[in-house]
């Protein structure tokens, strides 16, 4: 595989932005990603929150940080995402 083909396949990975809600584990943080979806019957927008277990090798995240995560191979039973970068640090940390 050429280098361009490798870069092209890596760009196809899912990227999400969310907020860190827990950092109590070693090398793992829990990130909540919020989506707005329309209710089928009532035609109103609702907030849906999904929690992802994210691999944080260096432990640079704290609770309340805004982070960007990217999908990867399964790292454990629950971890399928890794930290790409911290977008904004939480206030007071």
N, C-alpha and C positions, 0 to 999 in steps of 0.2 A: 504494500500500500504506500502510495506517495504521501508526502507530508501534507499536501493540500487536501487529500482525501481524509486523512486523520483529523485535520482541523474542521472539516465539514461535518463529520460524524459527531464530533464533540459539541458543535453548535446546535445540534438537534435536541440536546437534553433540555428537560423542563427546568425553568427558572421561576422561582416564586419569591415574593417579598413578604416578610412577616415580622412579628414581635416576639422576642424571647420571653417565655413565661416561667421557665425553670432552668436553673443551672447547677443543680445539686449533685449531678452525676459527674464522674470523671470522663472527660473528652466527649461528653454528650450534653446537648441542650435541647429543650423542647420549645418549638417555635409554633405560634398560633398564626395561621393565615386566614384572613377574613375575606369572604366573597359576598357580593350582593346578588341575589337571585330573585326572580319574580315569582310570586305565588301563583299557582295555576288557576285557582278559582277566584281569588280576590284581586288579582292584578296589582298587588302591592309589592314593593321591594322589601326583602328580609335580609338580615345579615346571617350568614352561615359561617361558622368557625370550624376549621380543621386543624388538628395538632399533628406536627411532624417531629420525629426524633431525628436530630441532626448531629453529624459528627463534627466536633470542634477540637481539632488536634492540639492547638496551642492554648485553649482555654481563655480566649480573648473576649468572649461574650459575657454579658451580665444581664440580669433581669431588666426588662424594659428597653433593651437595645433593638433598633430596627435593623434587620439583617436580610441579606440576599442568599438564598439557598439554591442548590442545583442537585438534580437527581444523579444517582450513581448506582453502582452494583450493590447488592445486599452486603452490609457490613456486620450485621448481627440479626437477631430475630425481628427487631422493630426498625432498625436504622437502614433507610434507603436514600438518605439525603446527606449532603455535606455542605459545610459553610463555604460560600464564595467570598463574601466580604461583609464587613460591618458598615452599614450606611450612616447610622447616627447612634451615638452613644446616649444612654439614658441620662436624664438630669440627676445630678447628685452622685454620680459614680466616677 
